[in-house]
Amino acid sequence: MIQANAIWFVLVAPVIIRIVGHWLPEEVYMMAVGVLAARSGSPREAALLLGAAFCGHLVTDQVVYAGGVWLRPRLGRFPRVAQRLERVTGRLEHSRTALIAFVPGRVLPLGRGAWLAACGIAGIRWLRFLAVDVIALVAHVSLWCGLGWWMAQDLGRLQGSADLIRIVTVWAVTLLLAAIVAVVFWKRRDSWRPRLQRAMGRMGWGADVPGGGEDS
């Protein structure tokens, strides 16, 4: 028989996960809930655990969305950001399919926190966001808790999955940061090429940087 404290922990854990980020992977937590549900004493207890996980995520998602709404007028003070927000808002408000991309972004570890806040920043109406969020959470709970239920008879699989998710997350973040640095470096290539040419000239190399003009 599950304890009341377990229900409360499952209910509030999404808030903790959202604060500490992927150092406590959400997928591992959901699979653990699936294991507990599979090993509970009755279908009622299993339903309580899964319902607590669903409700905890639903409330947490609304808080993150509200944070995006709070940020919207403050980001709008910057003209370039405000113009981009208007374009994103118009696209999401007038396209029935644009917001559907939120579902895989919420279910999979694809920056779900950024998706949630972006919906608020872009000005998505709350009822529309809530409807899509409920669909995404149904898929989220079904996938990850269902996977944990399937792994309930072999906890070694759960540990292996946790290690794999952590490794994939670290590599994904590393590659994303590298891509951002590469893009920034490429956009500013016209400013660093003359400096690089002068530095090479002072070292006596005398080689031109590919794609750059002659140094005066």
Long-range contacts (C-beta under 8 A, 24 or more apart in sequence): 1-41, 1-45, 2-36, 2-40, 2-41, 2-45, 2-48, 2-49, 6-36, 6-49, 7-48, 7-49, 7-52, 8-52, 10-36, 10-49, 10-52, 10-53, 10-56, 11-52, 11-53, 11-55, 11-56, 12-56, 13-53, 13-56, 14-53, 14-56, 14-57, 14-59, 14-60, 15-56, 15-59, 15-60, 15-63, 18-60, 18-63, 18-64, 18-113, 21-113, 22-109, 22-166, 22-169, 22-173, 25-109, 25-162, 25-165, 25-166, 25-169, 26-109, 26-112, 26-144, 27-109, 27-144, 27-161, 27-165, 28-158, 28-161, 28-162, 28-165, 30-140, 30-141, 30-144, 30-145, 30-148, 31-144, 31-145, 31-147, 31-148, 31-151, 31-158, 31-161, 32-148, 32-158, 33-145, 33-148, 34-144, 34-145, 34-146, 34-147, 34-148, 34-149, 34-150, 34-151, 34-152, 35-148, 35-149, 35-151, 35-152, 35-155, 35-158, 37-145, 37-148, 37-149, 38-148, 38-149, 38-152, 39-152, 50-141, 50-145, 53-141, 53-145, 54-137, 54-138, 54-141, 57-137, 57-140, 57-141, 58-133, 58-134, 58-137, 61-106, 61-116, 61-133, 61-137, 62-130, 62-133, 64-113, 64-116, 64-117, 64-120, 65-116, 65-117, 65-119, 65-120, 65-126, 65-129, 65-133, 66-120, 67-117, 67-120, 68-116, 68-117, 68-118, 68-119, 68-120, 68-121, 68-122, 69-120, 69-121, 69-123, 70-120, 71-117, 71-120, 71-121, 72-120, 72-121, 72-122, 72-123, 75-121, 85-121, 85-122, 85-123, 88-118, 88-122, 89-122, 89-123, 89-124, 92-119, 92-122, 92-124, 93-123, 93-124, 93-125, 99-124, 99-128, 99-129, 99-132, 100-132, 102-132, 102-133, 102-136, 103-132, 103-135, 103-136, 103-139, 106-133, 106-136, 106-137, 106-140, 107-136, 107-139, 107-140, 107-143, 109-165, 109-168, 109-169, 109-172
